[in-house]
Amino acid sequence: MKKNVALEQKYLNTALKLAQKAASKNEVPVGALVLYQDKVISRAYNLREKKHDPTAHAEILALRSAARKLKSWRLTDCTLVVTLEPCPMCLAACQQARITKVIYGAQDLKGGALSLGYRLHEDSKTNHRFSVEWVNMPECGKVLSGFFRNRRA
């Protein structure tokens, strides 16, 4: 996919609405989309609390839905758009799904794979590599910090 900042921000805004929906359900506010040929084919938000499932991250749920829709676990030519930097589990799931690109809107300095130094997407020892791009979108971080501020209050 050719870089188009306005389009990336549009998709991040869509993912942000999903994150806000997660927050309204007392879930950590993270939203994710999977794009195929520049069309949204799946969307999800965190459901760890509701599902009592440590793997029910927005990214994992969006990847699963996209795979069902495409009838293939290989999500080549797909882009994952997520409001928060993927954790190591989610970045590894992108590698396993053969995703082409990940775009995220807020860094996660304490839990994000890249911030922690796990650059699986670039590791020459793996059989699939993909690009990851941070599109600094302060709103994505604000929804998270507001959620946790309210929980501590």
N, CA, C and O atoms as a GROMACS GRO file, in nm:
protein
  612
    1MET      N    1   0.085  -0.116   0.000
    1MET     CA    2   0.000   0.000   0.000
    1MET      C    3   0.090   0.124   0.000
    1MET      O    4   0.182   0.134   0.081
    2LYS      N    5   0.064   0.216  -0.090
    2LYS     CA    6   0.139   0.339  -0.097
    2LYS      C    7   0.104   0.429   0.022
    2LYS      O    8  -0.012   0.435   0.064
    3LYS      N    9   0.204   0.497   0.075
    3LYS     CA   10   0.182   0.582   0.194
    3LYS      C   11   0.089   0.697   0.160
    3LYS      O   12   0.113   0.774   0.067
    4ASN      N   13  -0.017   0.707   0.238
    4ASN     CA   14  -0.115   0.813   0.225
    4ASN      C   15  -0.158   0.850   0.366
    4ASN      O   16  -0.245   0.785   0.424
    5VAL      N   17  -0.097   0.954   0.422
    5VAL     CA   18  -0.119   0.991   0.561
    5VAL      C   19  -0.265   1.020   0.590
    5VAL      O   20  -0.316   0.979   0.694
    6ALA      N   21  -0.335   1.090   0.500
    6ALA     CA   22  -0.476   1.121   0.524
    6ALA      C   23  -0.559   0.994   0.532
    6ALA      O   24  -0.648   0.984   0.616
    7LEU      N   25  -0.531   0.898   0.446
    7LEU     CA   26  -0.603   0.771   0.447
    7LEU      C   27  -0.570   0.691   0.574
    7LEU      O   28  -0.658   0.632   0.636
    8GLU      N   29  -0.443   0.691   0.612
    8GLU     CA   30  -0.402   0.621   0.734
    8GLU      C   31  -0.472   0.681   0.855
    8GLU      O   32  -0.518   0.608   0.943
    9GLN      N   33  -0.482   0.813   0.861
    9GLN     CA   34  -0.550   0.879   0.973
    9GLN      C   35  -0.700   0.848   0.971
    9GLN      O   36  -0.762   0.833   1.076
   10LYS      N   37  -0.758   0.838   0.853
   10LYS     CA   38  -0.900   0.801   0.841
   10LYS      C   39  -0.922   0.662   0.902
   10LYS      O   40  -1.015   0.642   0.980
   11TYR      N   41  -0.837   0.568   0.866
   11TYR     CA   42  -0.850   0.433   0.921
   11TYR      C   43  -0.824   0.431   1.071
   11TYR      O   44  -0.892   0.360   1.145
   12LEU      N   45  -0.726   0.507   1.116
   12LEU     CA   46  -0.699   0.515   1.259
   12LEU      C   47  -0.817   0.577   1.333
   12LEU      O   48  -0.847   0.536   1.446
   13ASN      N   49  -0.885   0.673   1.273
   13ASN     CA   50  -1.006   0.730   1.335
   13ASN      C   51  -1.116   0.626   1.348
   13ASN      O   52  -1.188   0.624   1.447
   14THR      N   53  -1.129   0.540   1.248
   14THR     CA   54  -1.226   0.430   1.255
   14THR      C   55  -1.189   0.335   1.368
   14THR      O   56  -1.275   0.292   1.446
   15ALA      N   57  -1.061   0.301   1.378
   15ALA     CA   58  -1.014   0.213   1.486
   15ALA      C   59  -1.033   0.281   1.621
   15ALA      O   60  -1.064   0.214   1.720
   16LEU      N   61  -1.016   0.411   1.627
   16LEU     CA   62  -1.034   0.486   1.752
   16LEU      C   63  -1.179   0.477   1.800
   16LEU      O   64  -1.204   0.468   1.920
   17LYS      N   65  -1.274   0.479   1.708
   17LYS     CA   66  -1.416   0.463   1.746
   17LYS      C   67  -1.438   0.326   1.809
   17LYS      O   68  -1.516   0.312   1.904
   18LEU      N   69  -1.371   0.226   1.756
   18LEU     CA   70  -1.380   0.092   1.814
   18LEU      C   71  -1.318   0.090   1.954
   18LEU      O   72  -1.370   0.026   2.046
   19ALA      N   73  -1.206   0.160   1.970
   19ALA     CA   74  -1.142   0.168   2.102
   19ALA      C   75  -1.235   0.235   2.202
   19ALA      O   76  -1.244   0.192   2.318
   20GLN      N   77  -1.304   0.338   2.160
   20GLN     CA   78  -1.398   0.407   2.249
   20GLN      C   79  -1.513   0.315   2.287
   20GLN      O   80  -1.563   0.320   2.399
   21LYS      N   81  -1.555   0.230   2.193
   21LYS     CA   82  -1.660   0.131   2.223
   21LYS      C   83  -1.609   0.033   2.327
   21LYS      O   84  -1.682  -0.005   2.418
   22ALA      N   85  -1.484  -0.010   2.314
   22ALA     CA   86  -1.424  -0.100   2.414
   22ALA      C   87  -1.426  -0.033   2.551
   22ALA      O   88  -1.462  -0.097   2.650
   23ALA      N   89  -1.387   0.092   2.558
   23ALA     CA   90  -1.383   0.165   2.686
   23ALA      C   91  -1.523   0.169   2.749
   23ALA      O   92  -1.536   0.155   2.870
   24SER      N   93  -1.624   0.187   2.667
   24SER     CA   94  -1.761   0.193   2.719
   24SER      C   95  -1.806   0.059   2.777
   24SER      O   96  -1.902   0.053   2.853
   25LYS      N   97  -1.737  -0.048   2.740
   25LYS     CA   98  -1.766  -0.182   2.792
   25LYS      C   99  -1.666  -0.225   2.898
   25LYS      O  100  -1.656  -0.343   2.933
   26ASN      N  101  -1.591  -0.128   2.949
   26ASN     CA  102  -1.490  -0.151   3.053
   26ASN      C  103  -1.376  -0.241   3.006
   26ASN      O  104  -1.317  -0.314   3.086
   27GLU      N  105  -1.346  -0.235   2.878
   27GLU     CA  106  -1.232  -0.305   2.820
   27GLU      C  107  -1.122  -0.202   2.792
   27GLU      O  108  -1.152  -0.085   2.766
   28VAL      N  109  -0.997  -0.244   2.797
   28VAL     CA  110  -0.888  -0.152   2.762
   28VAL      C  111  -0.914  -0.103   2.620
   28VAL      O  112  -0.932  -0.184   2.529
   29PRO      N  113  -0.918   0.029   2.599
   29PRO     CA  114  -0.960   0.084   2.472
   29PRO      C  115  -0.856   0.073   2.359
   29PRO      O  116  -0.776   0.163   2.337
   30VAL      N  117  -0.861  -0.040   2.291
   30VAL     CA  118  -0.779  -0.061   2.172
   30VAL      C  119  -0.873  -0.111   2.063
   30VAL      O  120  -0.954  -0.201   2.085
   31GLY      N  121  -0.861  -0.051   1.945
   31GLY     CA  122  -0.940  -0.092   1.830
   31GLY      C  123  -0.849  -0.126   1.714
   31GLY      O  124  -0.741  -0.070   1.700
   32ALA      N  125  -0.895  -0.219   1.630
   32ALA     CA  126  -0.812  -0.264   1.517
   32ALA      C  127  -0.899  -0.293   1.395
   32ALA      O  128  -1.015  -0.331   1.406
   33LEU      N  129  -0.838  -0.273   1.279
   33LEU     CA  130  -0.900  -0.304   1.149
   33LEU      C  131  -0.802  -0.385   1.067
   33LEU      O  132  -0.680  -0.372   1.084
   34VAL      N  133  -0.854  -0.469   0.980
   34VAL     CA  134  -0.770  -0.530   0.878
   34VAL      C  135  -0.822  -0.481   0.744
   34VAL      O  136  -0.941  -0.486   0.715
   35LEU      N  137  -0.729  -0.433   0.663
   35LEU     CA  138  -0.760  -0.384   0.528
   35LEU      C  139  -0.710  -0.484   0.426
   35LEU      O  140  -0.602  -0.541   0.440
   36TYR      N  141  -0.790  -0.504   0.324
   36TYR     CA  142  -0.749  -0.585   0.209
   36TYR      C  143  -0.783  -0.503   0.085
   36TYR      O  144  -0.898  -0.467   0.063
   37GLN      N  145  -0.682  -0.474   0.006
   37GLN     CA  146  -0.699  -0.390  -0.112
   37GLN      C  147  -0.768  -0.258  -0.075
   37GLN      O  148  -0.862  -0.213  -0.141
   38ASP      N  149  -0.718  -0.197   0.031
   38ASP     CA  150  -0.765  -0.068   0.082
   38ASP      C  151  -0.912  -0.067   0.124
   38ASP      O  152  -0.974   0.039   0.128
   39LYS      N  153  -0.968  -0.184   0.154
   39LYS     CA  154  -1.105  -0.192   0.206
   39LYS      C  155  -1.101  -0.261   0.342
   39LYS      O  156  -1.027  -0.357   0.363
   40VAL      N  157  -1.182  -0.210   0.434
   40VAL     CA  158  -1.191  -0.272   0.567
   40VAL      C  159  -1.264  -0.404   0.554
   40VAL      O  160  -1.380  -0.408   0.510
   41ILE      N  161  -1.197  -0.514   0.592
   41ILE     CA  162  -1.263  -0.644   0.587
   41ILE      C  163  -1.292  -0.700   0.726
   41ILE      O  164  -1.369  -0.796   0.739
   42SER      N  165  -1.230  -0.642   0.828
   42SER     CA  166  -1.264  -0.683   0.964
   42SER      C  167  -1.233  -0.569   1.060
   42SER      O  168  -1.150  -0.483   1.033
   43ARG      N  169  -1.301  -0.572   1.170
   43ARG     CA  170  -1.282  -0.472   1.275
   43ARG      C  171  -1.307  -0.538   1.409
   43ARG      O  172  -1.391  -0.627   1.421
   44ALA      N  173  -1.234  -0.493   1.509
   44ALA     CA  174  -1.249  -0.553   1.642
   44ALA      C  175  -1.196  -0.457   1.747
   44ALA      O  176  -1.126  -0.360   1.717
   45TYR      N  177  -1.232  -0.486   1.872
   45TYR     CA  178  -1.177  -0.414   1.986
   45TYR      C  179  -1.151  -0.516   2.095
   45TYR      O  180  -1.200  -0.629   2.089
   46ASN      N  181  -1.074  -0.475   2.195
   46ASN     CA  182  -1.039  -0.566   2.303
   46ASN      C  183  -1.163  -0.626   2.367
   46ASN      O  184  -1.262  -0.557   2.390
   47LEU      N  185  -1.156  -0.756   2.396
   47LEU     CA  186  -1.264  -0.826   2.465
   47LEU      C  187  -1.210  -0.923   2.571
   47LEU      O  188  -1.272  -1.025   2.599
   48ARG      N  189  -1.096  -0.891   2.627
   48ARG     CA  190  -1.035  -0.981   2.726
   48ARG      C  191  -1.122  -1.000   2.848
   48ARG      O  192  -1.135  -1.112   2.898
   49GLU      N  193  -1.182  -0.894   2.897
   49GLU     CA  194  -1.266  -0.903   3.017
   49GLU      C  195  -1.393  -0.983   2.990
   49GLU      O  196  -1.426  -1.074   3.065
   50LYS      N  197  -1.461  -0.950   2.883
   50LYS     CA  198  -1.588  -1.018   2.850
   50LYS      C  199  -1.566  -1.166   2.821
   50LYS      O  200  -1.643  -1.251   2.867
   51LYS      N  201  -1.462  -1.198   2.746
   51LYS     CA  202  -1.437  -1.336   2.706
   51LYS      C  203  -1.352  -1.414   2.806
   51LYS      O  204  -1.335  -1.535   2.792
   52HIS      N  205  -1.300  -1.345   2.908
   52HIS     CA  206  -1.209  -1.409   3.004
   52HIS      C  207  -1.097  -1.481   2.928
   52HIS      O  208  -1.064  -1.596   2.955
   53ASP      N  209  -1.040  -1.407   2.832
   53ASP     CA  210  -0.944  -1.465   2.739
   53ASP      C  211  -0.824  -1.371   2.727
   53ASP      O  212  -0.838  -1.260   2.676
   54PRO      N  213  -0.707  -1.414   2.772
   54PRO     CA  214  -0.589  -1.328   2.764
   54PRO      C  215  -0.545  -1.299   2.621
   54PRO      O  216  -0.467  -1.206   2.598
   55THR      N  217  -0.592  -1.376   2.524
   55THR     CA  218  -0.554  -1.352   2.385
   55THR      C  219  -0.657  -1.268   2.308
   55THR      O  220  -0.639  -1.245   2.189
   56ALA      N  221  -0.762  -1.224   2.372
   56ALA     CA  222  -0.868  -1.150   2.303
   56ALA      C  223  -0.832  -1.003   2.284
   56ALA      O  224  -0.912  -0.914   2.314
   57HIS      N  225  -0.712  -0.979   2.235
   57HIS     CA  226  -0.669  -0.844   2.199
   57HIS      C  227  -0.738  -0.805   2.068
   57HIS      O  228  -0.774  -0.891   1.988
   58ALA      N  229  -0.757  -0.676   2.047
   58ALA     CA  230  -0.821  -0.627   1.926
   58ALA      C  231  -0.754  -0.681   1.800
   58ALA      O  232  -0.821  -0.720   1.704
   59GLU      N  233  -0.620  -0.683   1.800
   59GLU     CA  234  -0.547  -0.728   1.682
   59GLU      C  235  -0.575  -0.874   1.650
   59GLU      O  236  -0.600  -0.910   1.534
   60ILE      N  237  -0.572  -0.959   1.752
   60ILE     CA  238  -0.594  -1.102   1.733
   60ILE      C  239  -0.735  -1.126   1.681
   60ILE      O  240  -0.755  -1.203   1.587
   61LEU      N  241  -0.833  -1.058   1.741
   61LEU     CA  242  -0.972  -1.076   1.698
   61LEU      C  243  -0.992  -1.027   1.554
   61LEU      O  244  -1.065  -1.089   1.477
   62ALA      N  245  -0.928  -0.916   1.519
   62ALA     CA  246  -0.939  -0.865   1.381
   62ALA      C  247  -0.873  -0.959   1.281
   62ALA      O  248  -0.926  -0.982   1.173
   63LEU      N  249  -0.756  -1.014   1.318
   63LEU     CA  250  -0.688  -1.110   1.229
   63LEU      C  251  -0.773  -1.235   1.210
   63LEU      O  252  -0.785  -1.284   1.098
   64ARG      N  253  -0.832  -1.287   1.317
   64ARG     CA  254  -0.917  -1.406   1.306
   64ARG      C  255  -1.036  -1.381   1.214
   64ARG      O  256  -1.068  -1.465   1.130
   65SER      N  257  -1.100  -1.267   1.231
   65SER     CA  258  -1.215  -1.233   1.149
   65SER      C  259  -1.176  -1.218   1.002
   65SER      O  260  -1.247  -1.266   0.913
   66ALA      N  261  -1.064  -1.154   0.976
   66ALA     CA  262  -1.016  -1.136   0.838
   66ALA      C  263  -0.985  -1.271   0.774
   66ALA      O  264  -1.018  -1.294   0.658
   67ALA      N  265  -0.922  -1.360   0.850
   67ALA     CA  266  -0.890  -1.493   0.797
   67ALA      C  267  -1.016  -1.569   0.760
   67ALA      O  268  -1.021  -1.636   0.657
   68ARG      N  269  -1.118  -1.560   0.845
   68ARG     CA  270  -1.246  -1.626   0.812
   68ARG      C  271  -1.307  -1.566   0.685
   68ARG      O  272  -1.357  -1.639   0.599
   69LYS      N  273  -1.301  -1.434   0.675
   69LYS     CA  274  -1.360  -1.367   0.559
   69LYS      C  275  -1.288  -1.406   0.429
   69LYS      O  276  -1.352  -1.430   0.327
   70LEU      N  277  -1.155  -1.412   0.434
   70LEU     CA  278  -1.076  -1.447   0.316
   70LEU      C  279  -1.064  -1.598   0.297
   70LEU      O  280  -1.011  -1.645   0.196
   71LYS      N  281  -1.113  -1.673   0.395
   71LYS     CA  282  -1.103  -1.820   0.393
   71LYS      C  283  -0.958  -1.867   0.377
   71LYS      O  284  -0.927  -1.961   0.304
   72SER      N  285  -0.870  -1.797   0.450
   72SER     CA  286  -0.728  -1.831   0.448
   72SER      C  287  -0.661  -1.769   0.570
   72SER      O  288  -0.692  -1.656   0.608
   73TRP      N  289  -0.570  -1.843   0.631
   73TRP     CA  290  -0.493  -1.786   0.742
   73TRP      C  291  -0.384  -1.694   0.690
   73TRP      O  292  -0.328  -1.614   0.766
   74ARG      N  293  -0.352  -1.705   0.560
   74ARG     CA  294  -0.249  -1.618   0.501
   74ARG      C  295  -0.313  -1.484   0.463
   74ARG      O  296  -0.390  -1.475   0.368
   75LEU      N  297  -0.279  -1.383   0.538
   75LEU     CA  298  -0.336  -1.251   0.514
   75LEU      C  299  -0.239  -1.164   0.434
   75LEU      O  300  -0.217  -1.046   0.465
   76THR      N  301  -0.182  -1.223   0.330
   76THR     CA  302  -0.093  -1.146   0.242
   76THR      C  303  -0.176  -1.037   0.176
   76THR      O  304  -0.296  -1.054   0.152
   77ASP      N  305  -0.114  -0.928   0.147
   77ASP     CA  306  -0.180  -0.810   0.091
   77ASP      C  307  -0.278  -0.746   0.188
   77ASP      O  308  -0.367  -0.672   0.146
   78CYS      N  309  -0.264  -0.774   0.317
   78CYS     CA  310  -0.350  -0.712   0.418
   78CYS      C  311  -0.267  -0.621   0.508
   78CYS      O  312  -0.148  -0.645   0.531
   79THR      N  313  -0.332  -0.519   0.557
   79THR     CA  314  -0.272  -0.424   0.651
   79THR      C  315  -0.353  -0.425   0.779
   79THR      O  316  -0.476  -0.421   0.775
   80LEU      N  317  -0.285  -0.431   0.892
   80LEU     CA  318  -0.350  -0.418   1.023
   80LEU      C  319  -0.334  -0.274   1.067
   80LEU      O  320  -0.223  -0.221   1.069
   81VAL      N  321  -0.445  -0.210   1.103
   81VAL     CA  322  -0.444  -0.074   1.157
   81VAL      C  323  -0.494  -0.084   1.300
   81VAL      O  324  -0.603  -0.136   1.324
   82VAL      N  325  -0.414  -0.036   1.395
   82VAL     CA  326  -0.449  -0.051   1.536
   82VAL      C  327  -0.415   0.076   1.611
   82VAL      O  328  -0.318   0.145   1.579
   83THR      N  329  -0.494   0.107   1.711
   83THR     CA  330  -0.475   0.232   1.784
   83THR      C  331  -0.351   0.232   1.873
   83THR      O  332  -0.295   0.338   1.902
   84LEU      N  333  -0.307   0.113   1.917
   84LEU     CA  334  -0.194   0.104   2.008
   84LEU      C  335  -0.087   0.012   1.951
   84LEU      O  336  -0.118  -0.089   1.887
   85GLU      N  337   0.037   0.046   1.974
   85GLU     CA  338   0.150  -0.038   1.932
   85GLU      C  339   0.126  -0.183   1.975
   85GLU      O  340   0.098  -0.208   2.092
   86PRO      N  341   0.138  -0.277   1.883
   86PRO     CA  342   0.112  -0.418   1.919
   86PRO      C  343   0.209  -0.471   2.023
   86PRO      O  344   0.327  -0.437   2.024
   87CYS      N  345   0.156  -0.556   2.111
   87CYS     CA  346   0.238  -0.625   2.209
   87CYS      C  347   0.315  -0.736   2.137
   87CYS      O  348   0.288  -0.763   2.020
   88PRO      N  349   0.410  -0.801   2.203
   88PRO     CA  350   0.484  -0.909   2.138
   88PRO      C  351   0.394  -1.020   2.082
   88PRO      O  352   0.421  -1.072   1.974
   89MET      N  353   0.288  -1.057   2.155
   89MET     CA  354   0.198  -1.162   2.106
   89MET      C  355   0.131  -1.121   1.975
   89MET      O  356   0.122  -1.200   1.881
   90CYS      N  357   0.084  -0.997   1.970
   90CYS     CA  358   0.013  -0.950   1.851
   90CYS      C  359   0.107  -0.931   1.733
   90CYS      O  360   0.070  -0.960   1.619
   91LEU      N  361   0.227  -0.884   1.758
   91LEU     CA  362   0.324  -0.870   1.650
   91LEU      C  363   0.360  -1.008   1.595
   91LEU      O  364   0.374  -1.024   1.474
   92ALA      N  365   0.375  -1.106   1.683
   92ALA     CA  366   0.402  -1.244   1.639
   92ALA      C  367   0.284  -1.299   1.560
   92ALA      O  368   0.304  -1.371   1.461
   93ALA      N  369   0.162  -1.268   1.601
   93ALA     CA  370   0.044  -1.314   1.526
   93ALA      C  371   0.042  -1.254   1.386
   93ALA      O  372   0.003  -1.321   1.290
   94CYS      N  373   0.085  -1.129   1.374
   94CYS     CA  374   0.094  -1.066   1.241
   94CYS      C  375   0.196  -1.139   1.154
   94CYS      O  376   0.175  -1.158   1.034
   95GLN      N  377   0.306  -1.179   1.215
   95GLN     CA  378   0.408  -1.252   1.141
   95GLN      C  379   0.352  -1.387   1.097
   95GLN      O  380   0.372  -1.427   0.982
   96GLN      N  381   0.283  -1.456   1.185
   96GLN     CA  382   0.225  -1.586   1.151
   96GLN      C  383   0.116  -1.574   1.044
   96GLN      O  384   0.100  -1.664   0.962
   97ALA      N  385   0.043  -1.463   1.045
   97ALA     CA  386  -0.065  -1.440   0.948
   97ALA      C  387  -0.013  -1.390   0.813
   97ALA      O  388  -0.089  -1.376   0.718
   98ARG      N  389   0.117  -1.363   0.806
   98ARG     CA  390   0.179  -1.313   0.683
   98ARG      C  391   0.122  -1.176   0.641
   98ARG      O  392   0.108  -1.146   0.523
   99ILE      N  393   0.091  -1.096   0.743
   99ILE     CA  394   0.040  -0.961   0.718
   99ILE      C  395   0.145  -0.882   0.639
   99ILE      O  396   0.264  -0.911   0.651
  100THR      N  397   0.105  -0.786   0.561
  100THR     CA  398   0.198  -0.706   0.482
  100THR      C  399   0.247  -0.583   0.556
  100THR      O  400   0.363  -0.543   0.544
  101LYS      N  401   0.157  -0.522   0.636
  101LYS     CA  402   0.194  -0.398   0.702
  101LYS      C  403   0.110  -0.380   0.828
  101LYS      O  404  -0.004  -0.424   0.835
  102VAL      N  405   0.170  -0.316   0.928
  102VAL     CA  406   0.100  -0.276   1.050
  102VAL      C  407   0.116  -0.125   1.064
  102VAL      O  408   0.226  -0.072   1.050
  103ILE      N  409   0.006  -0.059   1.092
  103ILE     CA  410   0.005   0.085   1.119
  103ILE      C  411  -0.056   0.103   1.257
  103ILE      O  412  -0.164   0.050   1.285
  104TYR      N  413   0.012   0.180   1.344
  104TYR     CA  414  -0.045   0.203   1.477
  104TYR      C  415  -0.038   0.351   1.512
  104TYR      O  416   0.045   0.426   1.460
  105GLY      N  417  -0.128   0.393   1.604
  105GLY     CA  418  -0.143   0.535   1.635
  105GLY      C  419  -0.080   0.583   1.764
  105GLY      O  420  -0.056   0.703   1.778
  106ALA      N  421  -0.053   0.494   1.858
  106ALA     CA  422   0.008   0.536   1.985
  106ALA      C  423   0.114   0.434   2.026
  106ALA      O  424   0.095   0.314   2.010
  107GLN      N  425   0.222   0.485   2.079
  107GLN     CA  426   0.328   0.397   2.129
  107GLN      C  427   0.287   0.341   2.265
  107GLN      O  428   0.212   0.403   2.340
  108ASP      N  429   0.339   0.222   2.295
  108ASP     CA  430   0.318   0.159   2.426
  108ASP      C  431   0.455   0.130   2.484
  108ASP      O  432   0.512   0.022   2.461
  109LEU      N  433   0.509   0.225   2.558
  109LEU     CA  434   0.647   0.215   2.607
  109LEU      C  435   0.668   0.102   2.706
  109LEU      O  436   0.780   0.056   2.725
  110LYS      N  437   0.560   0.055   2.771
  110LYS     CA  438   0.574  -0.051   2.872
  110LYS      C  439   0.535  -0.188   2.819
  110LYS      O  440   0.571  -0.289   2.879
  111GLY      N  441   0.462  -0.195   2.708
  111GLY     CA  442   0.414  -0.325   2.661
  111GLY      C  443   0.422  -0.347   2.512
  111GLY      O  444   0.395  -0.457   2.464
  112GLY      N  445   0.458  -0.244   2.437
  112GLY     CA  446   0.465  -0.256   2.293
  112GLY      C  447   0.589  -0.332   2.248
  112GLY      O  448   0.699  -0.309   2.300
  113ALA      N  449   0.572  -0.420   2.154
  113ALA     CA  450   0.684  -0.503   2.107
  113ALA      C  451   0.802  -0.418   2.060
  113ALA      O  452   0.916  -0.444   2.098
  114LEU      N  453   0.776  -0.317   1.979
  114LEU     CA  454   0.885  -0.235   1.926
  114LEU      C  455   0.952  -0.154   2.035
  114LEU      O  456   1.075  -0.144   2.039
  115SER      N  457   0.872  -0.096   2.124
  115SER     CA  458   0.928  -0.017   2.234
  115SER      C  459   1.014  -0.102   2.326
  115SER      O  460   1.109  -0.054   2.386
  116LEU      N  461   0.979  -0.231   2.335
  116LEU     CA  462   1.056  -0.323   2.420
  116LEU      C  463   1.175  -0.385   2.346
  116LEU      O  464   1.254  -0.458   2.404
  117GLY      N  465   1.186  -0.354   2.217
  117GLY     CA  466   1.300  -0.402   2.139
  117GLY      C  467   1.278  -0.531   2.062
  117GLY      O  468   1.372  -0.586   2.006
  118TYR      N  469   1.154  -0.581   2.059
  118TYR     CA  470   1.124  -0.703   1.984
  118TYR      C  471   1.085  -0.664   1.841
  118TYR      O  472   0.974  -0.617   1.817
  119ARG      N  473   1.175  -0.684   1.748
  119ARG     CA  474   1.154  -0.642   1.610
  119ARG      C  475   1.134  -0.765   1.520
  119ARG      O  476   1.201  -0.780   1.417
  120LEU      N  477   1.042  -0.850   1.561
  120LEU     CA  478   1.015  -0.975   1.490
  120LEU      C  479   0.984  -0.951   1.342
  120LEU      O  480   1.018  -1.033   1.257
  121HIS      N  481   0.920  -0.840   1.314
  121HIS     CA  482   0.881  -0.810   1.176
  121HIS      C  483   1.000  -0.788   1.083
  121HIS      O  484   0.985  -0.791   0.961
  122GLU      N  485   1.119  -0.764   1.141
  122GLU     CA  486   1.240  -0.742   1.061
  122GLU      C  487   1.343  -0.853   1.076
  122GLU      O  488   1.449  -0.847   1.013
  123ASP      N  489   1.314  -0.953   1.155
  123ASP     CA  490   1.412  -1.057   1.187
  123ASP      C  491   1.440  -1.146   1.066
  123ASP      O  492   1.349  -1.213   1.015
  124SER      N  493   1.564  -1.146   1.020
  124SER     CA  494   1.600  -1.223   0.900
  124SER      C  495   1.596  -1.374   0.925
  124SER      O  496   1.602  -1.453   0.830
  125LYS      N  497   1.586  -1.416   1.052
  125LYS     CA  498   1.576  -1.559   1.082
  125LYS      C  499   1.435  -1.612   1.060
  125LYS      O  500   1.415  -1.734   1.056
  126THR      N  501   1.336  -1.525   1.047
  126THR     CA  502   1.199  -1.569   1.025
  126THR      C  503   1.170  -1.579   0.875
  126THR      O  504   1.242  -1.523   0.792
  127ASN      N  505   1.064  -1.651   0.843
  127ASN     CA  506   1.031  -1.672   0.703
  127ASN      C  507   0.941  -1.563   0.645
  127ASN      O  508   0.908  -1.568   0.526
  128HIS      N  509   0.902  -1.466   0.724
  128HIS     CA  510   0.818  -1.357   0.673
  128HIS      C  511   0.852  -1.228   0.745
  128HIS      O  512   0.862  -1.225   0.868
  129ARG      N  513   0.871  -1.124   0.669
  129ARG     CA  514   0.896  -0.992   0.724
  129ARG      C  515   0.792  -0.895   0.669
  129ARG      O  516   0.738  -0.916   0.560
  130PHE      N  517   0.764  -0.791   0.744
  130PHE     CA  518   0.662  -0.694   0.705
  130PHE      C  519   0.697  -0.558   0.761
  130PHE      O  520   0.780  -0.547   0.850
  131SER      N  521   0.633  -0.456   0.710
  131SER     CA  522   0.663  -0.321   0.757
  131SER      C  523   0.570  -0.284   0.872
  131SER      O  524   0.456  -0.329   0.880
  132VAL      N  525   0.621  -0.199   0.960
  132VAL     CA  526   0.545  -0.146   1.072
  132VAL      C  527   0.567   0.004   1.072
  132VAL      O  528   0.679   0.052   1.059
  133GLU      N  529   0.458   0.078   1.087
  133GLU     CA  530   0.467   0.224   1.082
  133GLU      C  531   0.387   0.286   1.196
  133GLU      O  532   0.270   0.253   1.218
  134TRP      N  533   0.452   0.376   1.267
  134TRP     CA  534   0.383   0.454   1.369
  134TRP      C  535   0.336   0.584   1.305
  134TRP      O  536   0.417   0.661   1.254
  135VAL      N  537   0.206   0.607   1.307
  135VAL     CA  538   0.148   0.734   1.263
  135VAL      C  539   0.104   0.803   1.392
  135VAL      O  540  -0.001   0.771   1.447
  136ASN      N  541   0.183   0.897   1.438
  136ASN     CA  542   0.158   0.961   1.567
  136ASN      C  543   0.020   1.027   1.567
  136ASN      O  544  -0.001   1.129   1.502
  137MET      N  545  -0.072   0.967   1.640
  137MET     CA  546  -0.208   1.020   1.650
  137MET      C  547  -0.241   1.034   1.798
  137MET      O  548  -0.284   0.937   1.861
  138PRO      N  549  -0.221   1.152   1.855
  138PRO     CA  550  -0.238   1.172   1.999
  138PRO      C  551  -0.371   1.124   2.056
  138PRO      O  552  -0.378   1.083   2.171
  139GLU      N  553  -0.477   1.130   1.976
  139GLU     CA  554  -0.609   1.087   2.024
  139GLU      C  555  -0.608   0.941   2.069
  139GLU      O  556  -0.678   0.903   2.162
  140CYS      N  557  -0.528   0.859   2.002
  140CYS     CA  558  -0.520   0.716   2.037
  140CYS      C  559  -0.461   0.698   2.176
  140CYS      O  560  -0.506   0.612   2.252
  141GLY      N  561  -0.361   0.776   2.209
  141GLY     CA  562  -0.302   0.771   2.342
  141GLY      C  563  -0.393   0.832   2.447
  141GLY      O  564  -0.398   0.784   2.561
  142LYS      N  565  -0.465   0.938   2.410
  142LYS     CA  566  -0.552   1.006   2.506
  142LYS      C  567  -0.666   0.917   2.554
  142LYS      O  568  -0.702   0.920   2.671
  143VAL      N  569  -0.723   0.838   2.464
  143VAL     CA  570  -0.833   0.750   2.505
  143VAL      C  571  -0.783   0.647   2.606
  143VAL      O  572  -0.855   0.609   2.698
  144LEU      N  573  -0.660   0.601   2.589
  144LEU     CA  574  -0.602   0.505   2.683
  144LEU      C  575  -0.570   0.571   2.818
  144LEU      O  576  -0.606   0.518   2.923
  145SER      N  577  -0.503   0.685   2.814
  145SER     CA  578  -0.467   0.751   2.941
  145SER      C  579  -0.592   0.794   3.017
  145SER      O  580  -0.594   0.786   3.140
  146GLY      N  581  -0.695   0.839   2.947
  146GLY     CA  582  -0.821   0.876   3.012
  146GLY      C  583  -0.889   0.754   3.076
  146GLY      O  584  -0.942   0.764   3.187
  147PHE      N  585  -0.887   0.642   3.007
  147PHE     CA  586  -0.946   0.519   3.059
  147PHE      C  587  -0.878   0.477   3.189
  147PHE      O  588  -0.946   0.448   3.288
  148PHE      N  589  -0.745   0.475   3.189
  148PHE     CA  590  -0.673   0.432   3.308
  148PHE      C  591  -0.681   0.535   3.421
  148PHE      O  592  -0.682   0.498   3.538
  149ARG      N  593  -0.687   0.663   3.387
  149ARG     CA  594  -0.704   0.767   3.489
  149ARG      C  595  -0.838   0.748   3.560
  149ARG      O  596  -0.846   0.759   3.683
  150ASN      N  597  -0.944   0.718   3.484
  150ASN     CA  598  -1.076   0.696   3.542
  150ASN      C  599  -1.079   0.569   3.627
  150ASN      O  600  -1.148   0.566   3.729
  151ARG      N  601  -1.006   0.468   3.588
  151ARG     CA  602  -1.005   0.343   3.667
  151ARG      C  603  -0.933   0.362   3.800
  151ARG      O  604  -0.968   0.299   3.899
  152ARG      N  605  -0.832   0.448   3.802
  152ARG     CA  606  -0.757   0.473   3.925
  152ARG      C  607  -0.832   0.565   4.020
  152ARG      O  608  -0.808   0.564   4.140
  153ALA      N  609  -0.924   0.644   3.965
  153ALA     CA  610  -0.997   0.744   4.047
  153ALA      C  611  -1.094   0.679   4.144
  153ALA      O  612  -1.163   0.748   4.219
   0.00000   0.00000   0.00000
